[in-house]
Amino acid sequence: MKGRGEKITMLTAYDYTMARIVDEAGIDIILVGDSASNVMAGHQTTLPITLEQMIYHTECVVRAAERSLIVADLPFMSYQVTDTGALKSAGRMMKEAGAHAVKLEGGAVVVPAIRKIVDAGIPVMGHLGLTPQSIYKFGTYKVRATESREADQLLQDARSLQEAGCFSIVLEKIPASLAGQVTASLDIPTIGIGAGQGCDGQVLVTHDMLGLNKDFSPRFIRRYADLHTVMTDAIHSYQSDVKKGLFPDKSEQYG
């Protein structure tokens, strides 16, 4: 797709029902993101979610999808301790959950783990820029790599991830000009989130894109629907009908 200049679409899903809709809509890649920690569990960061929980969410998505590529995040501390531990985590995600590939965050420091995982036959997607698992190191969710030193390091890391065997790299919340430069320098595709038009594809959290979550509104999100309002109105209507004795009516009961 990168060679043809065809943009790649990626959205998140964490459960069977949402994954079924996303898959049937024709999205190229479904990401079972560790953002489930925020979206599904209500945590402030992605750090608390466990490998077992990610395996559960991934197997739910895998059962729903018939055409999309399923990429699952390896959660915090499931790959950082040892390279062998990283391989075991990736292997569990593939064997127990049925994922098609795994994604992990970081640059040169995770290259040895990536090599070990790829050598075992497991496809790996990288993730550079704002890496949410390192939020306490960054101390902020502001745009990354705005200074030349960090930008140069990111470009170098991207090349290192490609050489290590990554088939794609997510670029999160970096200047659009830098994302375009990285994309042009790589043979593998980049998937942007808050990284501008120059990436080979784009990803958003589905709950954000559909307007289910109104509390999170960074610049890079475009809301294609307002399901929060639609669902609230529907629930109010249901509540009113039950209170008034209008639901169920005769056509909605047996006997």
N, C-alpha and C positions, 0 to 999 in steps of 0.2 A: 504493500500500500504506500509506503514511503517512496519507493521507486517510481510509482505511478503518479505521485503527487496527490493521492487520495487521503483525505483527512480521516483520522481514527477517532471513534467515539467510545468513551468509557464512562460508566456510571457505577455507583455503589449499590449493593443489595446485601441484606443480612438475614433474610428469611425467604421461605418458599414462595409466598404470594407475591412479594415485590419482585423477586427474581424472575418469576414467570412472566410478569408484565414487561419488565425491562428486556428480557430475552425475546419475547414475541414482538416487541417494538422494533427489533433489529439492531440493537446496540452491539458493537463489535466485541467489547470486553466488559465483563462484570467484575468489579473489584470488591471483594469481601474485605473491607478495610477495617483496621483497628479503630477507626472512627466509630465502630459499634460501641466502643466504650463510652463515647459521648451520646450518640444518637439512641442507642437501645438501652443502655444501663444508666445514663444520666450522670456519668462522671465528668469532672471538669477537664480532664486530660485523657490521653490514650493509654497512659501508663498502667492503670490497674487491670486491664483485661488480660486474661491468661491464655496460654496456648490451648488448653482444653476448651475454653469458651470460644476461641476462634475456630477450632475444629468443628464445634457444634454448629456455629453460624455457617461455616463453609459447606458442610454436608447438606444443610437445608437448601442452600442455593444450588448446589450441584444437582440435587434431585429435580429442580425446577427447570434448569437450563438445557435446551436442546441444541443451540447453535453458538452461543457466545463463548468466548475464551474466559475461563474462570481463574482469576488471579487472587490469591489469598495473602494478606499481610502476615508476616511473622511478628508477633507482639514483642514488646519490650522485655529484654532479658531472656528471650528464647534463642538468641543467636549471638549475643555479645560476649558470653563467658569464654567459650572455646569454639574452635572451628568444628570439632567433632560434635559438640552439642548443637551447633547450628545445623549440621547435616541431619542429625537425629530429628530436630524440630521440623525441618523441611520434609524429611521422609515421612513423618507422621501426618503432616498436612496433605501429602499426596496419597499416602496409603489408606489412612483412616477417613479423611474427608473427601477425597477424590478430586482435589484441586488439579488444575492443569499447569499451574506455575505458582511460584511464591514471590513476594516482594519484601525487600528489606531496605532499611534506611542507612545512609552513610556513604563516605567516600573511600579513600585509600585504606582506612583502618579496617573495613570489612571485606576488602578484596580477597584475602586468604580464605575467608569463609565462603565467599561467592565461588571461588575456584573449586573448593571442595564439593559444594553443592552441585555445581554445573558438571563437574567430572563424574558425579554419580548419576547423571542423566536427568537432573531436575532443572527446568527452565527458571531463570531468575530475572525479575524486573528490579531495577535499582530505583533509588529515590534520593534526590539532592535538593539543595536550597533550604527552605524551611522544613526541617524534619521534626514533626511533632513529638516524637519520643525523646528529643533532646531539649524540650521546652524549658526545663529548669536550668540547663546550661546556657541557653540563649537569654532567658529571663523576659522574653517578649515575643509576640507573634508578628512583629514588624517585618517588612520586606528584607530579605537577606541579600548578600553579595552586592550591595550598593557601592562599596569601596573596592578599589582596584585589586587589593591584595586578596580579599575573599573571592572576588570574581575570577581572578587568575587561578586560585585554588580549585574553585568549582569546575572550571573548564578542564583542568588537569584531572580532577576526580572523575569527570564524565568519561574522559578518554580511558582512564584506568578501569572503570567499570565495563566499558565496551571490550577492552582487551581481556578482562577476566571472564568474559562470556555472557554478560547480560544481554538479553534480547531487546530490551527497551529500558528507558529511564523516565521516571516522573520528575518533572521540574516544578517545584512549588514555591510560589510567592517570591520570584526574583524579577529583576528588571526585564522588560520585553526585549530590549536590545541584546542583553546577555543570553537570554533563552534562544533568540534567533541565531546568535553566534555559535552556541553549543550545538544546536540542531544541525546547522550547516557543516559542522566539523565532524559529525558522527555518521556512520553508516546505519546504525540502528535508530529506530524512531524514538522521539521524545513525546511525552504526554504532559501537557501543561495544566496547571491549576493556579491561576493568578500569575501566569508567566507570559501572557500576550498571545498574539496571533501567529508568531513565527514557529510554534511547535508543530509537530506532525499530527498531534491529536489533542483532545481536551478531555478532562475528567471533572465531574462535580459530584458532591454528595447528593444523592437522589432526593432525600428529604428536604434539602435546602432548595434544590432546583424546582421542586413541586410546591414550595411554599408551606410545607408542613411545620417548619421551624421558623418562627418569626423573631427569635431572640438573637440570631446570628446573621449579620448583614455586612460582611466585608465587600469591598468594591468589586471583587472578581465574580461574585454570584449574580447570575441573572435568573429571576424567578419566572418560570414559564407557566405557572399556575398559582392559584391561591387556595390550596386545598385545606389550609387551616380554617378559612372562613367557610368553605363549602361543607366541611365535616361538622363544624360547630353549628351551622344552620340546620343541617340534617338531624343532628342530635337533639337540638331544640324542638324541631318538628315532631320527632319521635316521642320525646318527653311530653309534649303538649297533647298528642293524640292519645297516649296512654292515660294521662290524667283526666282527659275528657271522655274516656271510654270509647274513642273512635278507632282504636287499634287493640285487638284485631276486629275486623268486621266479619260478616257472615261468610264472605268468600275466602277468608283466611283461617277458617277453622274446619274441623272434621265433624261428621255425624249430622 
